């Protein structure tokens, strides 16, 4: 699947919510960091998802997911 950065969203976790970007590498969350943090790849280096105005819940599962 490769590397993806979800940018510009509001991250929601048990400890609160804040604006952050999420780096995903091969379907695993590897970093949640302040926008433009050095740990994140620069724009254009990886696939990107614009989450501006959206909530991002790293590790969350859609409650309407059908599982067997």
mmCIF file as Biopython writes it, N, C-alpha, C and O atoms, coordinates in Angstrom:
data_model
#
loop_
_atom_site.group_PDB
_atom_site.id
_atom_site.type_symbol
_atom_site.label_atom_id
_atom_site.label_alt_id
_atom_site.label_comp_id
_atom_site.label_asym_id
_atom_site.label_entity_id
_atom_site.label_seq_id
_atom_site.pdbx_PDB_ins_code
_atom_site.Cartn_x
_atom_site.Cartn_y
_atom_site.Cartn_z
_atom_site.occupancy
_atom_site.B_iso_or_equiv
_atom_site.auth_seq_id
_atom_site.auth_asym_id
_atom_site.pdbx_PDB_model_num
ATOM 1   N N  . UNK A ? 1  ? 0.807   -1.191  0.000  1.0 0.0 1  A 1 
ATOM 2   C CA . UNK A ? 1  ? 0.000   0.000   0.000  1.0 0.0 1  A 1 
ATOM 3   C C  . UNK A ? 1  ? 0.852   1.257   0.000  1.0 0.0 1  A 1 
ATOM 4   O O  . UNK A ? 1  ? 0.459   2.248   -0.615 1.0 0.0 1  A 1 
ATOM 5   N N  . UNK A ? 2  ? 1.983   1.260   0.652  1.0 0.0 2  A 1 
ATOM 6   C CA . UNK A ? 2  ? 2.858   2.415   0.636  1.0 0.0 2  A 1 
ATOM 7   C C  . UNK A ? 2  ? 2.622   3.372   1.781  1.0 0.0 2  A 1 
ATOM 8   O O  . UNK A ? 2  ? 2.007   3.039   2.795  1.0 0.0 2  A 1 
ATOM 9   N N  . UNK A ? 3  ? 3.134   4.579   1.583  1.0 0.0 3  A 1 
ATOM 10  C CA . UNK A ? 3  ? 3.057   5.606   2.632  1.0 0.0 3  A 1 
ATOM 11  C C  . UNK A ? 3  ? 2.010   6.646   2.276  1.0 0.0 3  A 1 
ATOM 12  O O  . UNK A ? 3  ? 1.901   7.071   1.125  1.0 0.0 3  A 1 
ATOM 13  N N  . UNK A ? 4  ? 1.237   7.052   3.285  1.0 0.0 4  A 1 
ATOM 14  C CA . UNK A ? 4  ? 0.179   8.046   3.126  1.0 0.0 4  A 1 
ATOM 15  C C  . UNK A ? 4  ? 0.257   9.010   4.304  1.0 0.0 4  A 1 
ATOM 16  O O  . UNK A ? 4  ? 0.497   8.595   5.438  1.0 0.0 4  A 1 
ATOM 17  N N  . UNK A ? 5  ? 0.055   10.287  4.034  1.0 0.0 5  A 1 
ATOM 18  C CA . UNK A ? 5  ? -0.067  11.272  5.108  1.0 0.0 5  A 1 
ATOM 19  C C  . UNK A ? 5  ? -1.472  11.852  5.054  1.0 0.0 5  A 1 
ATOM 20  O O  . UNK A ? 5  ? -1.916  12.343  4.017  1.0 0.0 5  A 1 
ATOM 21  N N  . UNK A ? 6  ? -2.165  11.788  6.187  1.0 0.0 6  A 1 
ATOM 22  C CA . UNK A ? 6  ? -3.481  12.414  6.329  1.0 0.0 6  A 1 
ATOM 23  C C  . UNK A ? 6  ? -3.201  13.783  6.939  1.0 0.0 6  A 1 
ATOM 24  O O  . UNK A ? 6  ? -2.788  13.881  8.095  1.0 0.0 6  A 1 
ATOM 25  N N  . UNK A ? 7  ? -3.426  14.834  6.161  1.0 0.0 7  A 1 
ATOM 26  C CA . UNK A ? 7  ? -3.031  16.184  6.580  1.0 0.0 7  A 1 
ATOM 27  C C  . UNK A ? 7  ? -4.228  17.073  6.906  1.0 0.0 7  A 1 
ATOM 28  O O  . UNK A ? 7  ? -5.287  16.980  6.284  1.0 0.0 7  A 1 
ATOM 29  N N  . UNK A ? 8  ? -4.026  17.939  7.904  1.0 0.0 8  A 1 
ATOM 30  C CA . UNK A ? 8  ? -4.962  19.025  8.159  1.0 0.0 8  A 1 
ATOM 31  C C  . UNK A ? 8  ? -6.182  18.695  8.982  1.0 0.0 8  A 1 
ATOM 32  O O  . UNK A ? 8  ? -7.046  19.554  9.158  1.0 0.0 8  A 1 
ATOM 33  N N  . UNK A ? 9  ? -6.286  17.482  9.495  1.0 0.0 9  A 1 
ATOM 34  C CA . UNK A ? 9  ? -7.457  17.102  10.270 1.0 0.0 9  A 1 
ATOM 35  C C  . UNK A ? 9  ? -7.298  17.375  11.750 1.0 0.0 9  A 1 
ATOM 36  O O  . UNK A ? 9  ? -6.228  17.766  12.217 1.0 0.0 9  A 1 
ATOM 37  N N  . UNK A ? 10 ? -8.381  17.162  12.478 1.0 0.0 10 A 1 
ATOM 38  C CA . UNK A ? 10 ? -8.356  17.247  13.931 1.0 0.0 10 A 1 
ATOM 39  C C  . UNK A ? 10 ? -8.287  15.821  14.458 1.0 0.0 10 A 1 
ATOM 40  O O  . UNK A ? 10 ? -9.241  15.056  14.323 1.0 0.0 10 A 1 
ATOM 41  N N  . UNK A ? 11 ? -7.168  15.471  15.052 1.0 0.0 11 A 1 
ATOM 42  C CA . UNK A ? 11 ? -6.976  14.126  15.597 1.0 0.0 11 A 1 
ATOM 43  C C  . UNK A ? 11 ? -7.726  14.029  16.920 1.0 0.0 11 A 1 
ATOM 44  O O  . UNK A ? 11 ? -7.632  14.915  17.770 1.0 0.0 11 A 1 
ATOM 45  N N  . UNK A ? 12 ? -8.470  12.941  17.079 1.0 0.0 12 A 1 
ATOM 46  C CA . UNK A ? 12 ? -9.239  12.700  18.298 1.0 0.0 12 A 1 
ATOM 47  C C  . UNK A ? 12 ? -8.706  11.415  18.940 1.0 0.0 12 A 1 
ATOM 48  O O  . UNK A ? 12 ? -8.612  10.377  18.285 1.0 0.0 12 A 1 
ATOM 49  N N  . UNK A ? 13 ? -8.360  11.497  20.224 1.0 0.0 13 A 1 
ATOM 50  C CA . UNK A ? 13 ? -7.870  10.331  20.962 1.0 0.0 13 A 1 
ATOM 51  C C  . UNK A ? 13 ? -8.412  10.396  22.384 1.0 0.0 13 A 1 
ATOM 52  O O  . UNK A ? 13 ? -9.045  11.384  22.755 1.0 0.0 13 A 1 
ATOM 53  N N  . UNK A ? 14 ? -8.175  9.367   23.179 1.0 0.0 14 A 1 
ATOM 54  C CA . UNK A ? 14 ? -8.646  9.404   24.569 1.0 0.0 14 A 1 
ATOM 55  C C  . UNK A ? 14 ? -8.078  10.572  25.371 1.0 0.0 14 A 1 
ATOM 56  O O  . UNK A ? 14 ? -8.671  10.985  26.367 1.0 0.0 14 A 1 
ATOM 57  N N  . UNK A ? 15 ? -6.928  11.111  24.942 1.0 0.0 15 A 1 
ATOM 58  C CA . UNK A ? 15 ? -6.310  12.206  25.696 1.0 0.0 15 A 1 
ATOM 59  C C  . UNK A ? 15 ? -6.753  13.590  25.215 1.0 0.0 15 A 1 
ATOM 60  O O  . UNK A ? 15 ? -6.320  14.597  25.775 1.0 0.0 15 A 1 
ATOM 61  N N  . UNK A ? 16 ? -7.596  13.657  24.200 1.0 0.0 16 A 1 
ATOM 62  C CA . UNK A ? 16 ? -8.086  14.955  23.742 1.0 0.0 16 A 1 
ATOM 63  C C  . UNK A ? 16 ? -8.147  15.037  22.228 1.0 0.0 16 A 1 
ATOM 64  O O  . UNK A ? 16 ? -8.149  14.023  21.530 1.0 0.0 16 A 1 
ATOM 65  N N  . UNK A ? 17 ? -8.196  16.278  21.733 1.0 0.0 17 A 1 
ATOM 66  C CA . UNK A ? 17 ? -8.195  16.480  20.289 1.0 0.0 17 A 1 
ATOM 67  C C  . UNK A ? 17 ? -7.311  17.674  19.958 1.0 0.0 17 A 1 
ATOM 68  O O  . UNK A ? 17 ? -7.245  18.640  20.719 1.0 0.0 17 A 1 
ATOM 69  N N  . UNK A ? 18 ? -6.639  17.601  18.829 1.0 0.0 18 A 1 
ATOM 70  C CA . UNK A ? 18 ? -5.735  18.646  18.396 1.0 0.0 18 A 1 
ATOM 71  C C  . UNK A ? 18 ? -5.508  18.511  16.901 1.0 0.0 18 A 1 
ATOM 72  O O  . UNK A ? 18 ? -5.765  17.458  16.317 1.0 0.0 18 A 1 
ATOM 73  N N  . UNK A ? 19 ? -5.028  19.578  16.287 1.0 0.0 19 A 1 
ATOM 74  C CA . UNK A ? 19 ? -4.739  19.548  14.858 1.0 0.0 19 A 1 
ATOM 75  C C  . UNK A ? 19 ? -3.403  18.846  14.668 1.0 0.0 19 A 1 
ATOM 76  O O  . UNK A ? 19 ? -2.394  19.242  15.251 1.0 0.0 19 A 1 
ATOM 77  N N  . UNK A ? 20 ? -3.404  17.804  13.849 1.0 0.0 20 A 1 
ATOM 78  C CA . UNK A ? 20 ? -2.183  17.043  13.615 1.0 0.0 20 A 1 
ATOM 79  C C  . UNK A ? 20 ? -2.283  16.309  12.285 1.0 0.0 20 A 1 
ATOM 80  O O  . UNK A ? 20 ? -3.365  16.167  11.714 1.0 0.0 20 A 1 
ATOM 81  N N  . UNK A ? 21 ? -1.144  15.850  11.809 1.0 0.0 21 A 1 
ATOM 82  C CA . UNK A ? 21 ? -1.067  15.027  10.616 1.0 0.0 21 A 1 
ATOM 83  C C  . UNK A ? 21 ? -0.720  13.608  11.049 1.0 0.0 21 A 1 
ATOM 84  O O  . UNK A ? 21 ? -0.045  13.403  12.057 1.0 0.0 21 A 1 
ATOM 85  N N  . UNK A ? 22 ? -1.191  12.626  10.269 1.0 0.0 22 A 1 
ATOM 86  C CA . UNK A ? 22 ? -0.972  11.215  10.603 1.0 0.0 22 A 1 
ATOM 87  C C  . UNK A ? 22 ? -0.229  10.560  9.454  1.0 0.0 22 A 1 
ATOM 88  O O  . UNK A ? 22 ? -0.666  10.628  8.305  1.0 0.0 22 A 1 
ATOM 89  N N  . UNK A ? 23 ? 0.904   9.921   9.765  1.0 0.0 23 A 1 
ATOM 90  C CA . UNK A ? 23 ? 1.689   9.192   8.770  1.0 0.0 23 A 1 
ATOM 91  C C  . UNK A ? 23 ? 1.377   7.713   8.879  1.0 0.0 23 A 1 
ATOM 92  O O  . UNK A ? 23 ? 1.490   7.116   9.950  1.0 0.0 23 A 1 
ATOM 93  N N  . UNK A ? 24 ? 0.982   7.127   7.755  1.0 0.0 24 A 1 
ATOM 94  C CA . UNK A ? 24 ? 0.657   5.702   7.683  1.0 0.0 24 A 1 
ATOM 95  C C  . UNK A ? 24 ? 1.654   5.052   6.741  1.0 0.0 24 A 1 
ATOM 96  O O  . UNK A ? 24 ? 1.880   5.550   5.638  1.0 0.0 24 A 1 
ATOM 97  N N  . UNK A ? 25 ? 2.252   3.949   7.163  1.0 0.0 25 A 1 
ATOM 98  C CA . UNK A ? 25 ? 3.209   3.217   6.334  1.0 0.0 25 A 1 
ATOM 99  C C  . UNK A ? 25 ? 2.790   1.755   6.309  1.0 0.0 25 A 1 
ATOM 100 O O  . UNK A ? 25 ? 2.779   1.088   7.343  1.0 0.0 25 A 1 
ATOM 101 N N  . UNK A ? 26 ? 2.446   1.260   5.125  1.0 0.0 26 A 1 
ATOM 102 C CA . UNK A ? 26 ? 1.986   -0.127  4.960  1.0 0.0 26 A 1 
ATOM 103 C C  . UNK A ? 26 ? 0.879   -0.489  5.945  1.0 0.0 26 A 1 
ATOM 104 O O  . UNK A ? 26 ? 0.956   -1.506  6.634  1.0 0.0 26 A 1 
ATOM 105 N N  . UNK A ? 27 ? -0.148  0.352   6.005  1.0 0.0 27 A 1 
ATOM 106 C CA . UNK A ? 27 ? -1.352  0.143   6.805  1.0 0.0 27 A 1 
ATOM 107 C C  . UNK A ? 27 ? -1.130  0.239   8.311  1.0 0.0 27 A 1 
ATOM 108 O O  . UNK A ? 27 ? -1.982  -0.197  9.085  1.0 0.0 27 A 1 
ATOM 109 N N  . UNK A ? 28 ? -0.010  0.796   8.739  1.0 0.0 28 A 1 
ATOM 110 C CA . UNK A ? 28 ? 0.264   0.989   10.168 1.0 0.0 28 A 1 
ATOM 111 C C  . UNK A ? 28 ? 0.517   2.463   10.446 1.0 0.0 28 A 1 
ATOM 112 O O  . UNK A ? 28 ? 1.212   3.134   9.683  1.0 0.0 28 A 1 
ATOM 113 N N  . UNK A ? 29 ? -0.041  2.959   11.527 1.0 0.0 29 A 1 
ATOM 114 C CA . UNK A ? 29 ? 0.204   4.339   11.932 1.0 0.0 29 A 1 
ATOM 115 C C  . UNK A ? 29 ? 1.609   4.389   12.522 1.0 0.0 29 A 1 
ATOM 116 O O  . UNK A ? 29 ? 1.909   3.684   13.485 1.0 0.0 29 A 1 
ATOM 117 N N  . UNK A ? 30 ? 2.466   5.224   11.943 1.0 0.0 30 A 1 
ATOM 118 C CA . UNK A ? 30 ? 3.839   5.311   12.435 1.0 0.0 30 A 1 
ATOM 119 C C  . UNK A ? 30 ? 4.150   6.655   13.082 1.0 0.0 30 A 1 
ATOM 120 O O  . UNK A ? 30 ? 5.153   6.788   13.784 1.0 0.0 30 A 1 
ATOM 121 N N  . UNK A ? 31 ? 3.290   7.663   12.848 1.0 0.0 31 A 1 
ATOM 122 C CA . UNK A ? 31 ? 3.516   8.959   13.493 1.0 0.0 31 A 1 
ATOM 123 C C  . UNK A ? 31 ? 2.237   9.774   13.505 1.0 0.0 31 A 1 
ATOM 124 O O  . UNK A ? 31 ? 1.472   9.784   12.541 1.0 0.0 31 A 1 
ATOM 125 N N  . UNK A ? 32 ? 2.024   10.458  14.619 1.0 0.0 32 A 1 
ATOM 126 C CA . UNK A ? 32 ? 1.000   11.489  14.737 1.0 0.0 32 A 1 
ATOM 127 C C  . UNK A ? 32 ? 1.762   12.712  15.205 1.0 0.0 32 A 1 
ATOM 128 O O  . UNK A ? 32 ? 2.315   12.722  16.305 1.0 0.0 32 A 1 
ATOM 129 N N  . UNK A ? 33 ? 1.796   13.750  14.370 1.0 0.0 33 A 1 
ATOM 130 C CA . UNK A ? 33 ? 2.670   14.880  14.675 1.0 0.0 33 A 1 
ATOM 131 C C  . UNK A ? 33 ? 2.036   16.194  14.271 1.0 0.0 33 A 1 
ATOM 132 O O  . UNK A ? 33 ? 1.102   16.239  13.469 1.0 0.0 33 A 1 
ATOM 133 N N  . UNK A ? 34 ? 2.564   17.261  14.844 1.0 0.0 34 A 1 
ATOM 134 C CA . UNK A ? 34 ? 2.118   18.600  14.471 1.0 0.0 34 A 1 
ATOM 135 C C  . UNK A ? 34 ? 2.321   18.790  12.975 1.0 0.0 34 A 1 
ATOM 136 O O  . UNK A ? 34 ? 3.275   18.258  12.407 1.0 0.0 34 A 1 
ATOM 137 N N  . UNK A ? 35 ? 1.437   19.542  12.332 1.0 0.0 35 A 1 
ATOM 138 C CA . UNK A ? 35 ? 1.604   19.784  10.897 1.0 0.0 35 A 1 
ATOM 139 C C  . UNK A ? 35 ? 3.007   20.312  10.591 1.0 0.0 35 A 1 
ATOM 140 O O  . UNK A ? 35 ? 3.552   21.128  11.335 1.0 0.0 35 A 1 
ATOM 141 N N  . UNK A ? 36 ? 3.568   19.845  9.512  1.0 0.0 36 A 1 
ATOM 142 C CA . UNK A ? 36 ? 4.899   20.266  9.048  1.0 0.0 36 A 1 
ATOM 143 C C  . UNK A ? 36 ? 6.029   19.877  10.001 1.0 0.0 36 A 1 
ATOM 144 O O  . UNK A ? 36 ? 7.099   20.485  9.967  1.0 0.0 36 A 1 
ATOM 145 N N  . UNK A ? 37 ? 5.808   18.878  10.844 1.0 0.0 37 A 1 
ATOM 146 C CA . UNK A ? 37 ? 6.874   18.397  11.732 1.0 0.0 37 A 1 
ATOM 147 C C  . UNK A ? 37 ? 7.949   17.708  10.895 1.0 0.0 37 A 1 
ATOM 148 O O  . UNK A ? 37 ? 7.661   17.159  9.832  1.0 0.0 37 A 1 
ATOM 149 N N  . UNK A ? 38 ? 9.168   17.741  11.377 1.0 0.0 38 A 1 
ATOM 150 C CA . UNK A ? 38 ? 10.300  17.168  10.640 1.0 0.0 38 A 1 
ATOM 151 C C  . UNK A ? 38 ? 10.152  15.661  10.417 1.0 0.0 38 A 1 
ATOM 152 O O  . UNK A ? 38 ? 10.724  15.128  9.466  1.0 0.0 38 A 1 
ATOM 153 N N  . UNK A ? 39 ? 9.406   14.973  11.264 1.0 0.0 39 A 1 
ATOM 154 C CA . UNK A ? 39 ? 9.247   13.523  11.147 1.0 0.0 39 A 1 
ATOM 155 C C  . UNK A ? 39 ? 8.356   13.152  9.951  1.0 0.0 39 A 1 
ATOM 156 O O  . UNK A ? 39 ? 8.393   12.014  9.483  1.0 0.0 39 A 1 
ATOM 157 N N  . UNK A ? 40 ? 7.564   14.098  9.460  1.0 0.0 40 A 1 
ATOM 158 C CA . UNK A ? 40 ? 6.657   13.827  8.354  1.0 0.0 40 A 1 
ATOM 159 C C  . UNK A ? 40 ? 7.323   14.122  7.013  1.0 0.0 40 A 1 
ATOM 160 O O  . UNK A ? 40 ? 8.114   15.059  6.909  1.0 0.0 40 A 1 
ATOM 161 N N  . UNK A ? 41 ? 7.010   13.329  5.985  1.0 0.0 41 A 1 
ATOM 162 C CA . UNK A ? 41 ? 7.543   13.608  4.647  1.0 0.0 41 A 1 
ATOM 163 C C  . UNK A ? 41 ? 6.997   14.939  4.125  1.0 0.0 41 A 1 
ATOM 164 O O  . UNK A ? 41 ? 5.898   15.356  4.491  1.0 0.0 41 A 1 
ATOM 165 N N  . UNK A ? 42 ? 7.760   15.582  3.287  1.0 0.0 42 A 1 
ATOM 166 C CA . UNK A ? 42 ? 7.322   16.847  2.691  1.0 0.0 42 A 1 
ATOM 167 C C  . UNK A ? 42 ? 6.183   16.596  1.706  1.0 0.0 42 A 1 
ATOM 168 O O  . UNK A ? 42 ? 6.028   15.494  1.179  1.0 0.0 42 A 1 
ATOM 169 N N  . UNK A ? 43 ? 5.403   17.629  1.474  1.0 0.0 43 A 1 
ATOM 170 C CA . UNK A ? 43 ? 4.301   17.528  0.512  1.0 0.0 43 A 1 
ATOM 171 C C  . UNK A ? 43 ? 4.846   17.076  -0.835 1.0 0.0 43 A 1 
ATOM 172 O O  . UNK A ? 43 ? 5.882   17.560  -1.290 1.0 0.0 43 A 1 
ATOM 173 N N  . UNK A ? 44 ? 4.151   16.157  -1.461 1.0 0.0 44 A 1 
ATOM 174 C CA . UNK A ? 44 ? 4.549   15.642  -2.767 1.0 0.0 44 A 1 
ATOM 175 C C  . UNK A ? 44 ? 5.435   14.414  -2.725 1.0 0.0 44 A 1 
ATOM 176 O O  . UNK A ? 44 ? 5.626   13.766  -3.753 1.0 0.0 44 A 1 
ATOM 177 N N  . UNK A ? 45 ? 5.990   14.069  -1.550 1.0 0.0 45 A 1 
ATOM 178 C CA . UNK A ? 45 ? 6.863   12.903  -1.443 1.0 0.0 45 A 1 
ATOM 179 C C  . UNK A ? 45 ? 6.090   11.606  -1.228 1.0 0.0 45 A 1 
ATOM 180 O O  . UNK A ? 45 ? 6.616   10.523  -1.488 1.0 0.0 45 A 1 
ATOM 181 N N  . UNK A ? 46 ? 4.849   11.703  -0.758 1.0 0.0 46 A 1 
ATOM 182 C CA . UNK A ? 46 ? 4.018   10.520  -0.489 1.0 0.0 46 A 1 
ATOM 183 C C  . UNK A ? 46 ? 2.584   10.825  -0.906 1.0 0.0 46 A 1 
ATOM 184 O O  . UNK A ? 46 ? 2.243   11.972  -1.195 1.0 0.0 46 A 1 
ATOM 185 N N  . UNK A ? 47 ? 1.755   9.801   -0.934 1.0 0.0 47 A 1 
ATOM 186 C CA . UNK A ? 47 ? 0.331   10.025  -1.198 1.0 0.0 47 A 1 
ATOM 187 C C  . UNK A ? 47 ? -0.251  10.820  -0.032 1.0 0.0 47 A 1 
ATOM 188 O O  . UNK A ? 47 ? 0.140   10.623  1.118  1.0 0.0 47 A 1 
ATOM 189 N N  . UNK A ? 48 ? -1.182  11.714  -0.335 1.0 0.0 48 A 1 
ATOM 190 C CA . UNK A ? 48 ? -1.750  12.563  0.706  1.0 0.0 48 A 1 
ATOM 191 C C  . UNK A ? 48 ? -3.267  12.543  0.667  1.0 0.0 48 A 1 
ATOM 192 O O  . UNK A ? 48 ? -3.882  12.422  -0.393 1.0 0.0 48 A 1 
ATOM 193 N N  . UNK A ? 49 ? -3.860  12.666  1.861  1.0 0.0 49 A 1 
ATOM 194 C CA . UNK A ? 49 ? -5.306  12.798  2.004  1.0 0.0 49 A 1 
ATOM 195 C C  . UNK A ? 49 ? -5.547  14.119  2.719  1.0 0.0 49 A 1 
ATOM 196 O O  . UNK A ? 49 ? -4.981  14.357  3.786  1.0 0.0 49 A 1 
ATOM 197 N N  . UNK A ? 50 ? -6.378  14.979  2.144  1.0 0.0 50 A 1 
ATOM 198 C CA . UNK A ? 50 ? -6.704  16.256  2.770  1.0 0.0 50 A 1 
ATOM 199 C C  . UNK A ? 50 ? -7.870  16.041  3.732  1.0 0.0 50 A 1 
ATOM 200 O O  . UNK A ? 50 ? -8.990  15.763  3.305  1.0 0.0 50 A 1 
ATOM 201 N N  . UNK A ? 51 ? -7.603  16.170  5.021  1.0 0.0 51 A 1 
ATOM 202 C CA . UNK A ? 51 ? -8.633  15.965  6.044  1.0 0.0 51 A 1 
ATOM 203 C C  . UNK A ? 51 ? -9.083  17.279  6.664  1.0 0.0 51 A 1 
ATOM 204 O O  . UNK A ? 51 ? -9.639  17.287  7.762  1.0 0.0 51 A 1 
ATOM 205 N N  . UNK A ? 52 ? -8.849  18.389  5.974  1.0 0.0 52 A 1 
ATOM 206 C CA . UNK A ? 52 ? -9.240  19.694  6.482  1.0 0.0 52 A 1 
ATOM 207 C C  . UNK A ? 52 ? -10.732 19.696  6.826  1.0 0.0 52 A 1 
ATOM 208 O O  . UNK A ? 52 ? -11.568 19.331  6.000  1.0 0.0 52 A 1 
ATOM 209 N N  . UNK A ? 53 ? -11.050 20.108  8.045  1.0 0.0 53 A 1 
ATOM 210 C CA . UNK A ? 53 ? -12.436 20.161  8.483  1.0 0.0 53 A 1 
ATOM 211 C C  . UNK A ? 53 ? -12.997 18.822  8.935  1.0 0.0 53 A 1 
ATOM 212 O O  . UNK A ? 53 ? -14.188 18.723  9.231  1.0 0.0 53 A 1 
ATOM 213 N N  . UNK A ? 54 ? -12.163 17.795  8.994  1.0 0.0 54 A 1 
ATOM 214 C CA . UNK A ? 54 ? -12.615 16.445  9.379  1.0 0.0 54 A 1 
ATOM 215 C C  . UNK A ? 54 ? -11.947 15.998  10.669 1.0 0.0 54 A 1 
ATOM 216 O O  . UNK A ? 54 ? -10.871 16.474  11.030 1.0 0.0 54 A 1 
ATOM 217 N N  . UNK A ? 55 ? -12.610 15.073  11.353 1.0 0.0 55 A 1 
ATOM 218 C CA . UNK A ? 55 ? -11.998 14.410  12.499 1.0 0.0 55 A 1 
ATOM 219 C C  . UNK A ? 55 ? -11.243 13.184  12.011 1.0 0.0 55 A 1 
ATOM 220 O O  . UNK A ? 55 ? -11.720 12.455  11.141 1.0 0.0 55 A 1 
ATOM 221 N N  . UNK A ? 56 ? -10.061 12.960  12.577 1.0 0.0 56 A 1 
ATOM 222 C CA . UNK A ? 56 ? -9.237  11.797  12.251 1.0 0.0 56 A 1 
ATOM 223 C C  . UNK A ? 56 ? -9.087  11.000  13.537 1.0 0.0 56 A 1 
ATOM 224 O O  . UNK A ? 56 ? -8.635  11.532  14.552 1.0 0.0 56 A 1 
ATOM 225 N N  . UNK A ? 57 ? -9.462  9.731   13.499 1.0 0.0 57 A 1 
ATOM 226 C CA . UNK A ? 57 ? -9.414  8.890   14.697 1.0 0.0 57 A 1 
ATOM 227 C C  . UNK A ? 57 ? -8.450  7.735   14.419 1.0 0.0 57 A 1 
ATOM 228 O O  . UNK A ? 57 ? -8.867  6.663   13.979 1.0 0.0 57 A 1 
ATOM 229 N N  . UNK A ? 58 ? -7.146  7.961   14.682 1.0 0.0 58 A 1 
ATOM 230 C CA . UNK A ? 58 ? -6.157  6.915   14.408 1.0 0.0 58 A 1 
ATOM 231 C C  . UNK A ? 58 ? -6.460  5.642   15.192 1.0 0.0 58 A 1 
ATOM 232 O O  . UNK A ? 58 ? -6.631  5.684   16.411 1.0 0.0 58 A 1 
ATOM 233 N N  . UNK A ? 59 ? -6.525  4.531   14.503 1.0 0.0 59 A 1 
ATOM 234 C CA . UNK A ? 59 ? -6.785  3.252   15.147 1.0 0.0 59 A 1 
ATOM 235 C C  . UNK A ? 59 ? -8.247  2.977   15.406 1.0 0.0 59 A 1 
ATOM 236 O O  . UNK A ? 59 ? -8.598  1.900   15.887 1.0 0.0 59 A 1 
ATOM 237 N N  . UNK A ? 60 ? -9.108  3.930   15.096 1.0 0.0 60 A 1 
ATOM 238 C CA . UNK A ? 60 ? -10.553 3.735   15.300 1.0 0.0 60 A 1 
ATOM 239 C C  . UNK A ? 60 ? -11.123 2.766   14.294 1.0 0.0 60 A 1 
ATOM 240 O O  . UNK A ? 60 ? -10.590 2.598   13.198 1.0 0.0 60 A 1 
ATOM 241 N N  . UNK A ? 61 ? -12.195 2.139   14.672 1.0 0.0 61 A 1 
ATOM 242 C CA . UNK A ? 61 ? -12.880 1.203   13.766 1.0 0.0 61 A 1 
ATOM 243 C C  . UNK A ? 61 ? -14.291 1.736   13.545 1.0 0.0 61 A 1 
ATOM 244 O O  . UNK A ? 61 ? -14.984 2.097   14.497 1.0 0.0 61 A 1 
ATOM 245 N N  . UNK A ? 62 ? -14.705 1.779   12.299 1.0 0.0 62 A 1 
ATOM 246 C CA . UNK A ? 62 ? -16.053 2.215   11.967 1.0 0.0 62 A 1 
ATOM 247 C C  . UNK A ? 62 ? -17.034 1.270   12.634 1.0 0.0 62 A 1 
ATOM 248 O O  . UNK A ? 62 ? -16.971 0.059   12.421 1.0 0.0 62 A 1 
ATOM 249 N N  . UNK A ? 63 ? -17.943 1.808   13.441 1.0 0.0 63 A 1 
ATOM 250 C CA . UNK A ? 63 ? -18.886 0.950   14.185 1.0 0.0 63 A 1 
ATOM 251 C C  . UNK A ? 63 ? -19.867 0.252   13.260 1.0 0.0 63 A 1 
ATOM 252 O O  . UNK A ? 63 ? -20.579 -0.653  13.694 1.0 0.0 63 A 1 
ATOM 253 N N  . UNK A ? 64 ? -19.920 0.644   12.019 1.0 0.0 64 A 1 
ATOM 254 C CA . UNK A ? 64 ? -20.803 -0.005  11.064 1.0 0.0 64 A 1 
ATOM 255 C C  . UNK A ? 64 ? -20.041 -0.968  10.162 1.0 0.0 64 A 1 
ATOM 256 O O  . UNK A ? 64 ? -20.530 -1.334  9.093  1.0 0.0 64 A 1 
ATOM 257 N N  . UNK A ? 65 ? -18.865 -1.376  10.579 1.0 0.0 65 A 1 
ATOM 258 C CA . UNK A ? 65 ? -18.068 -2.322  9.808  1.0 0.0 65 A 1 
ATOM 259 C C  . UNK A ? 65 ? -18.662 -3.723  9.943  1.0 0.0 65 A 1 
ATOM 260 O O  . UNK A ? 65 ? -18.964 -4.168  11.051 1.0 0.0 65 A 1 
ATOM 261 N N  . UNK A ? 66 ? -18.826 -4.408  8.831  1.0 0.0 66 A 1 
ATOM 262 C CA . UNK A ? 66 ? -19.337 -5.787  8.850  1.0 0.0 66 A 1 
ATOM 263 C C  . UNK A ? 66 ? -18.126 -6.730  8.922  1.0 0.0 66 A 1 
ATOM 264 O O  . UNK A ? 66 ? -17.281 -6.740  8.027  1.0 0.0 66 A 1 
ATOM 265 N N  . UNK A ? 67 ? -18.060 -7.503  9.980  1.0 0.0 67 A 1 
ATOM 266 C CA . UNK A ? 67 ? -16.946 -8.433  10.166 1.0 0.0 67 A 1 
ATOM 267 C C  . UNK A ? 67 ? -17.487 -9.847  10.296 1.0 0.0 67 A 1 
ATOM 268 O O  . UNK A ? 67 ? -18.601 -10.059 10.775 1.0 0.0 67 A 1 
ATOM 269 N N  . UNK A ? 68 ? -16.705 -10.786 9.874  1.0 0.0 68 A 1 
ATOM 270 C CA . UNK A ? 68 ? -17.144 -12.186 9.973  1.0 0.0 68 A 1 
ATOM 271 C C  . UNK A ? 68 ? -16.480 -12.859 11.150 1.0 0.0 68 A 1 
ATOM 272 O O  . UNK A ? 68 ? -16.719 -14.040 11.402 1.0 0.0 68 A 1 
#
